[in-house]
Amino acid sequence: MAAGLVRSGLAGCGQQVSRLLRRRFHRSAPAALQVTVRDALNQAMDEELERDEKVFLLGEEVAQYDGAYKVSRGLWKKYGDKRIIDTPISEMGFAGIAVGAAMAGLRPICEFMTFNFSMQAIDQVINSAAKTYYMSGGLQPVPIVFRGPNGASAGVAAQHSQCFAAWYGHCPGLKVVSPWSSEDSKGLMKSAVRDDNPVVVLENELMYGVPFEFPDEAQSKDFLIPIGKAKVEREGTHITLVSHSRPVGHCLEAAAILSKEGVECEVINLRTIRPMDIETIELSVMKTNHLVTVEGGWPQFGVGAEICARIMEGPAFNFLDAPAVRVTGADVPMPYAKILEENCIPQVKDIIFAAKKTLNI
């Protein structure tokens, strides 16, 4: 009798197990991989150094110190002194060495600790790197990447807070990219290293530690983002917001707030300053009939000014229902005081105000 009870109990357990196995459990989607902008840039350089022995990195503190902002962390230990090179504090000197190396067939990545210091080397960047391919009749390419943090940081005042997008975007012979997200940073950096032209990669110090979702395709060693192509980060129908670098995030925040008030913003991440993807902006303006440009740099002769001019000269102008509006940094050297600094940099509230002004609401 006892054996019968045991057998019936086991049979009952077996039926419960089979029912559990047949039951369809709700499975949540796997969490997306989060990668910081710093790690995305590091990954891009690591992959390109591994892929092509002609690639090397030089700059102040890039090797033994792992980089001033730790973007080159671990690369010196992996690749050694010949390919990760610490330089003296002489931007003109090591930028000249990098340009010469590029002319000799190597592919240098030249890091400026901040692009404010690239002013010391601007003759090498403009006269030596940008113009040589043209002046040689296409016989002498200069495949070099100039990279480092650009634009306003926090509490570093006038001499360390400039945006150089308009400066370098002005010069024919250069390509200029300005990534926002981790995906942008990896894809654009890898494309820059492989390009046969000099490419200026304008990063942002305040974005280095910011994590972004990293899609599966971005994790591939073959992942590239084409230089010269913008990305629509958010679809909308009422107004177009165009930006690059850190202010893209501000535009998305403003768009989320305006959406609750019934205003749907289309947010365009430029990604590339030169050559500018004006076609994507034109198509968006033809749909929304309103345009606001947002940038951290100064207003005169800036990126927003160029976008407005190109829209005025092109087919999208006749689709505008109101004048285009620029949101920019204040037209002053950056103050040191925190409250003044905040008032000199475009904030989310400034973008919302500009959008409502343009829409007359």
N, C-alpha and C positions, 0 to 999 in steps of 0.2 A: 504493500500500500504506500509505504513511504517512497519507494522507487517511482511509483506512478505519479505521486505528487511532484517529485523532482522533475520527472520528464515533462509533465504538463506545465510546470513553471518555466522550464527552459524553452519550451515551445512558445509560451506567451512572450518571453523576452525576445526570442527570435523574430516574432511578428512585429513587436514594437521597434526593433532595430531596422527591419526592412521598411516599415512605415517612415521612420526618420530618414532613411537613405533616399526614399522616394520623394520626400518633402522638398520643395524648392525654396531654399533659403534666399533671403534678400541679401544681395552682395553689393556693398558700396563700391563706387569706383575707386581704383587705386589712387593714392595721393600723388599729385604731380610733383616731379622733382623741382626743388627750389635751388637756384644757383645765384650767387651774388654777381654783380657786375665785375668786381675784382677777380673772382674765380673764373668767370667767363673769358676775360682778357688773358689771364694766365694760361688757361686751357688752350686758347687760340695760338698763343706764342709757342707753347710747348709742342703742340701738334705740328706747327710749321717748322720749328727747329728740328724736330725729329724727321719730318718729311724731306727736307732739303738742307744738305750740309752747307750750302752757300748762305743760309740765313744766320745772322748773329745779332745780338743785342748789346748796345753800349749806352752809357749814360752815367750820371752821378748816382752812386750807391745802389746800382741795379744788381750787383753780384753778391758780395759777402753780406751785405745788410739786407738783402732780399727786396730792395727797392724802398724808396721813401714812403710809399703807400702800400708796400707789400704786394704789388701787382706781379713782380717777377719772383715771388717766393718759390724756393726750391730749384730754380732753373740753373743757378751756378753749381750747385752740388751735382746736378744731373749732367750738365754739359761742359763744365770746367771753364778755365780762364780764357781759352782761345775763342769761345763763342759767347760768353757772358762777361762783358768787360767793364770794369769800373774805370771812370775817367776823372781827370782833375776838374776842378770847378772852372771850366772854360768852355762855354757853349760854342763860341765861334770856332775854337780849336777842334772839339770832338765832332761838331756838325760837319766841318770841313773834311775830317778824316772819313766820316761816314759817306759823304758825297763822293769822295775819291774812290772809296771801296766799291760803291755802286757803279761808278764808271768803269772799274776794273773787272766787273762781272759778278760781284757778290751782291747779297740782298740784306743790307743793314736795316735794323730797327733802331732808330735813334730816339732815346727818351729824353725829353726835357722835364725836369722835376716839376715845373709848371710852365705853361706856354708864355707866361709873362717874361720868363728868362729867354725865350726864343728870340726876343728883340736883340739880344747880344749876337745872335747868329743869323739875323734876317738876310744878310747879304748872301750867305751860303744857301739858304732856303730858296730865295727868289732868284738871284743872279746865277748861282752855280747849279742848283738842282732843277728849278722850274723851266729855265730857258734853254738848257743845253740840247735837249732832243730836237727842238725847233731849229736852233742855230747850227746844228750839225746836219741839217737836212734829213733827219730821221735815222742817222747812222749811229748815234750815241745815246742809247736809253740810260736813264738814271733810276733804277728800281729801288727806291728807298722809302721807308716809312718814318715820318716824324710823329711821335705820339707823346701824350702826357695830359695832365688835367688842365682844363680851360674854363674860363668864366669865373663868376663869383663863388667863393667858398664861404667861410664864416669867420668874421673877426680878423681878417688879414689886410684890410684897408686898401688904399688906392693902387698901390704898386703890385698887388698880387690878386686883383679881382677883375681883370679885363676879360672880355670875350673876343676872341680873335677870328670868329667865323667870317665876319665881313672883311677883315684884313686879308686873310689868305684866300677867301672866296673871290676876291677882286683880281687875283693874278692868274692869267692864262698859263697853262703848263702844269699847274697843280691840280690834283683832285683833293677835295676836302670832304671828310665824313664826320658826322656828329651823332654818335649812338646815344640812345636813351636806355634801353633795356639790356638784359644779359644776352638775349638772343641777337639783338642789334650788334652788341659789342663783339661777340665771337664771330658772327658772320661777316661783319665789315672788316674786322682786323685781319681775318684770313684772306679776304679778297684784296685788301691793301698790300699784304706781304707778297701776294702772287702777281700783282699788277706791275707792268713794266714802266709806269710813270711814278713820279714822286707823289706820295699820298700823305696828307696831313690828317691825323686821327685826333679829333678834339674830344677828349673824355671829360668827365666832371667829377671832381673830388668828392662832392656830397653824395654821388650816386654809387661810389665804389662798394660800400657796405650794404647796399639795398638788394634784397633777394627778389627774384622774379621767377615765375613758372618757366621751366625750361623744356620745350617740347621735344619729343623723341628725335625728330629730324635734326635738331640743333646739337644733339649729343654725338652725331656722326662726325668722323674725321674729315669727311668730304663736304660738310655743311658750309655753304657760302651764301652771302647776301650780295646781290649785284650792286656795284657802286652806280649811283645815278637813278635809283628807283625808290620812291617814297612808299610808305605803307599807311593805309587807312586803318587806324586803330579802333575807330568807332564809327558806325554808320549813322547818318542823320539826314534830316530833310529841310531844316529851317535855317541853319547857318554853318559855315565852314570855319573851323579853327585850325590854323597851320602853325606848327612849332617844331623845334628840334631840341635835343638834349633834355635836361631836367624839366623845363617848362612843359614838355609833353604830358608829364604826370599831372601838372597843375591844370592843363586843359581837360584832361579826363575827369579830374575832380569837379571842375566847373561844369562840365557836361552832365555829370551825374546829378548835381544840384539843380541845374536848369531843367533837366528832364522831369523832375518832380513838379515843375511849374508849367509843364506842357511844351517846353522848347527842346527840340531834338537837335543836338549838335553833331556834326561830322568832324571828327578829329583826325588830322593828318600829321603823321610823324615823318618829317622830311628825310631823315637818315643821312642824306647827302646834301651838302651845301653847293658843291660844284663837281660835276655838272648837275644843275638843279632840275628836278622832275616837275617841270611846270605843267605838263599834260595832266597829271593826276590832280593838281590843284584846279586847273581849268574845268575838268569834268565835274568836280565837286561843286564849284561855283555855279556852273550851268544848272546844277540840280537844286542847290539851296538858295541861290540868288543873293547871298550875303557872305562877307569875308572879314575875318579878324585874324591878324598875324600876331604871334606871341614869341618874344625872344628876350634873353637876359642882357643882350648887348645894348649899346647906345643907339639912339634913334637915327641920327644923321647918317645917311649912306649905309644903312644896315641891311640885314637879311630881309626884314619886313618891307623896307623901302623897295628893294629889288623885286620882291614878289608883287607888290602893288603896281610897280611900273610894268612888269611883264603882263600882268592881268589887263592893265589899261591898254597895252599895245596889241593884245591878242583877241581872239574871238569871244572870250568869256566876258569882256567888258560890257557888251550889250545885254547881258543877262543879270547884271547887278541891279538890285532894287534900291540900294543905298550905297553911299561911299564906303570903301574899305577902311577899316580902322586898325591902327597898329598899337599893340601893347608892348612896351620896351622897358629896359632899364632907364633910370633917370639920367638926364644929360649932364652929369657931374662926375668927377672922380669919386670913387667909392668912399664914403665916410667910414670911420672906425667905430663910432658909437652904434650899439646894437639896434636901437630904435630907428636911427637914421638909415642904417644899412637895410633894414626890413622895408623901409619906405622907398628905397632905391631899386629894389628887385621886384619884378612882377609877382603879385600874389593872386591866389584864386579869386578873391573879391574883385580885383582889377579886371580879370578876364570876364567875370559875370557882368560887371558894369559896362564893359565895352560891348559885349554881346547884346545886352538890353538896349544900349544906346543905338546900336546898328539896326536892331529890329524895331526901334521906336516903341518899346514897352516899358 
